[in-house]
Amino acid sequence: MRSVLRLLASSLILSFLFVASVFSQGTQTGGITGVVTDQGGAIVKGATVDIISETTGRSVRNVTVGDDGSFTDTNDCSA
């Protein structure tokens, strides 16, 4: 009886570990942040940053730079 319980507990733990690893691979997170400056180092306000897919080489979205020259884009997995 004890070996059956031990086998059942081990199987249950391995099942949870397998399911957790499958779900962790399904979520991609990340992003791009930066500051746009000209050749002289001055901040460029209102510029448009074009986000290009590495896979297709095509533009997937644009981000407008703020007044401080910074931009942020989060990865929504559509690229």
C-alpha positions as CSV (number, residue, x, y, z in Angstrom):
1,M,0.0,0.0,0.0
2,R,2.8,2.3,0.9
3,S,4.5,1.9,-2.5
4,V,1.2,2.6,-4.3
5,L,0.9,5.9,-2.4
6,R,4.5,6.8,-3.2
7,L,4.0,6.0,-6.9
8,L,0.8,8.0,-6.9
9,A,2.4,11.0,-5.2
10,S,5.4,10.9,-7.6
11,S,3.1,10.8,-10.6
12,L,1.1,13.7,-9.3
13,I,4.2,15.8,-8.7
14,L,5.6,15.0,-12.2
15,S,2.3,15.9,-13.8
16,F,2.3,19.3,-12.1
17,L,5.8,20.0,-13.2
18,F,5.0,19.0,-16.8
19,V,1.9,21.2,-16.9
20,A,3.8,24.2,-15.4
21,S,6.6,23.9,-18.0
22,V,4.1,23.8,-20.8
23,F,2.3,26.9,-19.6
24,S,5.6,28.8,-19.0
25,Q,6.6,28.3,-22.6
26,G,3.4,29.7,-24.0
27,T,3.9,33.3,-22.7
28,Q,6.4,35.6,-24.3
29,T,7.2,38.9,-22.6
30,G,9.6,41.6,-23.4
31,G,9.8,45.0,-24.9
32,I,11.8,47.8,-26.5
33,T,12.8,51.0,-24.8
34,G,15.1,53.7,-25.9
35,V,15.8,57.4,-26.5
36,V,16.0,59.0,-29.9
37,T,18.8,61.5,-30.4
38,D,20.3,63.1,-33.4
39,Q,24.0,62.9,-34.4
40,G,24.9,65.7,-32.0
41,G,23.2,64.0,-29.1
42,A,20.2,66.3,-28.9
43,I,16.9,64.7,-28.1
44,V,14.4,64.3,-31.0
45,K,10.9,65.0,-29.8
46,G,7.9,63.6,-31.6
47,A,9.8,61.2,-33.8
48,T,8.3,57.9,-35.0
49,V,10.0,54.6,-34.3
50,D,9.2,51.9,-36.7
51,I,9.2,48.4,-35.1
52,I,10.4,45.8,-37.7
53,S,9.8,42.1,-37.4
54,E,13.0,40.0,-37.5
55,T,11.1,37.2,-39.1
56,T,9.5,39.0,-42.0
57,G,11.6,42.2,-42.2
58,R,8.3,44.2,-42.3
59,S,7.0,47.0,-40.1
60,V,4.6,45.6,-37.5
61,R,3.8,48.9,-35.7
62,N,5.0,52.4,-34.9
63,V,5.7,54.1,-31.7
64,T,5.7,57.9,-31.2
65,V,8.6,59.4,-29.1
66,G,7.6,61.5,-26.1
67,D,8.8,65.1,-25.3
68,D,11.8,63.6,-23.5
69,G,12.8,61.6,-26.5
70,S,12.0,58.3,-25.0
71,F,9.8,55.5,-26.3
72,T,8.5,52.1,-24.9
73,D,6.8,49.3,-26.7
74,T,5.8,46.0,-25.0
75,N,5.8,42.7,-26.8
76,D,2.3,41.7,-27.5
77,C,3.4,38.5,-29.5
78,S,1.9,39.8,-32.8
79,A,5.3,40.5,-34.3
